[in-house]
Amino acid sequence: MPAFGIAARCGEEGVYWQQQTQGLVQRQLRIAGEPVRFVQKQCWEDSIETVEPLLFIIERMLVELCVELARDSGLSEDQVFDIMVCAAIGQATRQYDTALAALEAATGRE
């Protein structure tokens, strides 16, 4: 789309973004801080026979990672709390759906 079309629809900022995507704008890159490292180890006493326990542990690790990333990005504690609540609701919904499917498979009903 020509620059005048972008300007008519999006203003000067739209033209700037178009030029930036085309590599026509020279700007200083912002240096990011130190890379964030997230290391967590998990040891089991017994072997894992099915995938469900492993998925449960991976999901918990991912939630913890998301919380750490949210805190490092400067989100407020309220925003971090909202993320945790959404993750818990998602986990509960998946567990409920899995339990329902197992019940249906065991009883042969839908």
Stockholm file with secondary structure:
# STOCKHOLM 1.0

chainA/1-110         MPAFGIAARCGEEGVYWQQQTQGLVQRQLRIAGEPVRFVQKQCWEDSIETVEPLLFIIERMLVELCVELARDSGLSEDQVFDIMVCAAIGQATRQYDTALAALEAATGRE
#=GR chainA/1-110 SS CCHHHHHHHHHHHHHHHHHHHTTCCCCCCCCCCSCCCCCCCCCCSSCCCSHHHHHHHHHHHHHHHHHHHHHHTTCCHHHHHHHHHHHHHHHHHHHHHHHHHHHHHHHTCC
#=GC SS_cons         CCHHHHHHHHHHHHHHHHHHHTTCCCCCCCCCCSCCCCCCCCCCSSCCCSHHHHHHHHHHHHHHHHHHHHHHTTCCHHHHHHHHHHHHHHHHHHHHHHHHHHHHHHHTCC
//
